[in-house]
Amino acid sequence: MLVDQVWGGGQYGWSCIPAKGASGGVLMVWSKDSLEVEDVRVEAFSITCRCKSKADGFNWMITGLYGPNDDGTHEYFN
């Protein structure tokens, strides 16, 4: 699996939006040793994770985004 090759080892979680041909795709990977991912939201062009640090309990969010270069999809970003 690609995630195993990229991450290398240890406990991890992941979510993705598959690429379409040679375009697009988002991969979000996190360490389960240091983060508790409480929610993952996958949209057409983004993945958002609500996270909690296991070290200090700090809550935060991160978003991975792919902005397509197709004029027909620009309406999603207005």
C-alpha positions as CSV (number, residue, x, y, z in Angstrom):
1,M,0.0,0.0,0.0
2,L,1.3,3.5,-0.9
3,V,0.7,4.8,2.6
4,D,2.9,2.1,4.1
5,Q,5.7,3.0,1.7
6,V,5.5,6.7,2.4
7,W,5.0,6.6,6.1
8,G,7.6,3.9,6.8
9,G,6.3,2.5,10.1
10,G,4.4,3.0,13.3
11,Q,0.8,3.5,13.8
12,Y,-1.0,5.9,11.4
13,G,-4.4,6.9,10.2
14,W,-5.2,8.2,6.8
15,S,-7.9,9.5,4.4
16,C,-7.8,10.3,0.8
17,I,-9.5,11.6,-2.3
18,P,-8.4,9.5,-5.2
19,A,-6.7,11.1,-8.2
20,K,-8.6,11.2,-11.5
21,G,-6.1,10.2,-14.1
22,A,-2.9,12.2,-13.6
23,S,-4.8,15.0,-11.8
24,G,-6.1,15.7,-8.4
25,G,-6.0,13.6,-5.3
26,V,-5.4,14.5,-1.7
27,L,-3.7,12.3,0.9
28,M,-3.9,13.1,4.6
29,V,-1.8,10.9,6.9
30,W,-1.3,11.3,10.7
31,S,0.5,9.6,13.5
32,K,-1.9,7.8,15.9
33,D,0.9,8.0,18.5
34,S,0.7,11.8,18.7
35,L,-2.8,12.7,17.4
36,E,-6.4,11.6,18.0
37,V,-8.4,12.4,14.9
38,E,-11.9,13.0,16.1
39,D,-13.6,13.7,12.8
40,V,-12.7,13.5,9.1
41,R,-14.8,15.3,6.5
42,V,-14.2,14.5,2.8
43,E,-15.6,16.9,0.2
44,A,-15.2,17.1,-3.6
45,F,-11.8,18.8,-3.4
46,S,-10.7,18.8,0.3
47,I,-10.2,16.7,3.4
48,T,-10.6,18.3,6.8
49,C,-9.6,16.6,10.0
50,R,-10.5,17.7,13.5
51,C,-7.6,16.6,15.7
52,K,-6.5,16.5,19.4
53,S,-2.9,16.4,20.5
54,K,-2.2,13.4,22.8
55,A,0.6,15.4,24.4
56,D,-1.4,18.4,25.7
57,G,-5.0,17.9,24.6
58,F,-4.8,20.9,22.2
59,N,-7.7,20.8,19.7
60,W,-7.1,22.0,16.1
61,M,-8.2,21.4,12.5
62,I,-6.2,20.9,9.3
63,T,-7.4,20.9,5.7
64,G,-5.8,19.4,2.6
65,L,-7.1,21.0,-0.6
66,Y,-6.7,20.4,-4.3
67,G,-7.7,23.3,-6.6
68,P,-8.5,21.9,-10.0
69,N,-7.4,23.8,-13.1
70,D,-10.6,23.2,-15.0
71,D,-12.8,26.3,-15.7
72,G,-15.9,24.2,-15.1
73,T,-15.0,23.6,-11.4
74,H,-13.9,27.1,-10.5
75,E,-17.4,27.8,-9.2
76,Y,-16.6,25.6,-6.1
77,F,-14.0,28.2,-5.1
78,N,-15.9,31.4,-5.4
